[in-house]
Amino acid sequence: MKYTEDHEWLRIDGDLVVVGITEHASTALGDVVFVELPEVGTMVSKGDEVAVIESVKAASDISAPLDGEIVEVNDAIEDTPSLVNDDPLGAAWFFKIKIDDMDALDDFMDEDEYKDLIE
Amino acid sequence: MAELLHLPLDELHRELGGKMVPFAGYDMPVQYPAGVMKEHLHTRTAAGLFDVSHMGQVILRADSFKAAALALEALVPVNIAGLGVGRQRYGFFTDDAGGILDDLMLANRGDHVFVVVNAACKEADIAHLRDNLPEDITVEVIEDRALLALQGPLAEDVLAGLNATVREMRFMDVATVELAGAECWVSRSGYTGEDGFEISVPVGAVEDLARALLADERVLPIGLGARDSLRLEGGLCLYGHDIDTGTSPVEAGLTWAIQKIRRTGGDRAGGFPGATRVLSELEDGAARRRVGLKPEGRAPMREGVELYAAEQGGAPVGRVTSGGFGPSVAGPVAMGYLPTALSAPGTVVYGEVRGKRLPVSVVTLPFVPANFKR
């Protein structure tokens, strides 16, 4: 698992990267009440705001961690936003992105580096 | 920035796991470990304890309650002199343009008027009182009392466990009640849309009282986050957001708080700042109105969202002044201002969220029926 400074996690799944938010992020957001996901097939560039997550407190953007194509989204979290609080590292993945350059993943933090960031 | 003030219960909030944030100059708990959603729902089904000690408590005295009340009526368009002993009313200070300087609670406590004002406005309110009331009215700012609110359908049962006399109080009654060994000034009111009590308690006794209430398993501590969602579902205005000097009481839909006696034709009509505008709007209506707004989709529409009459084109016709997720409604809820022609319940307008215009219906407030003990 890799981590971004925006508190997203990235998991490699074959030639795809699965993206979600960390437990630290889901706790900080509080009760999640709304999620809006990108359209499948969208070509995204690193840094694009591709998803929206709203908690009882505020709205936040989820940005694309890498250039690529959104190939699958997790409709379950649009239907049941509270999944993001209940299982942020598992059932509440956000989207899968197909990237050209898997080496780009090396630039992200590993778990120890991410723990240092949030502590 | 000035240093944050600390509530008398600051240590207790931290001990309870409160997440502290700056609010109106105070370090305040925005939520506890249960979280906003659970705190909100718990208050609607059981009882929640709120620390509202940041609010201003003021006593106005003259030769009699009535003399103080009549003097205060020069600043507040409410029938204060007609309040019975042990009764409370909601009101507001108006300015010369008919805007709202602050909203407040006013009580007849026998020989004086007891006033509770918003934290963010309290310094200005106190100066306003001192500058504008006659010299024979004393303005005493109460610094040695905290203020707690116990809200929810089980609030009466919980508080009666400390002193059974509170059961005899009706909505908007005020009484002096001994709680946790201290003389408390209790009102049967609050700002959640639920039954409940607000308790002015000496600072030296507030921790004992709070701990006694929290020892009851039916009570959870509630932070500012749930206080906001509860009052929003209750259709209640938050000063500085839904009402301010740019909104008149008629625009804000607060005409119910202006009794007949203060309106045109009444025995004490007018005589408050901005009366010309307020009285004429009471007769003829205002150009815009505060309304309840129910987004048709699931996306919350927060403060600042612009409202449009059509899905495409045109300039904004209004704006959301409070909005978020309503845990009891289980969906987004909002309030805002719209031209009177678009303010009838059932009217559909469009709120622009992240560049998309989403349909939102005008609805009757409150979103959740009030549960007061009349």
Interface residues (C-beta under 8 A of the other chain):
Chain A: G30 D31 V33 F34 E36 V52 E54 V56 K57 A59
Chain B: V30 Q31 G35 V36 M37 H40 G225 S229 R298 A299 P300 R302 G324 F325 P327 P332 R354
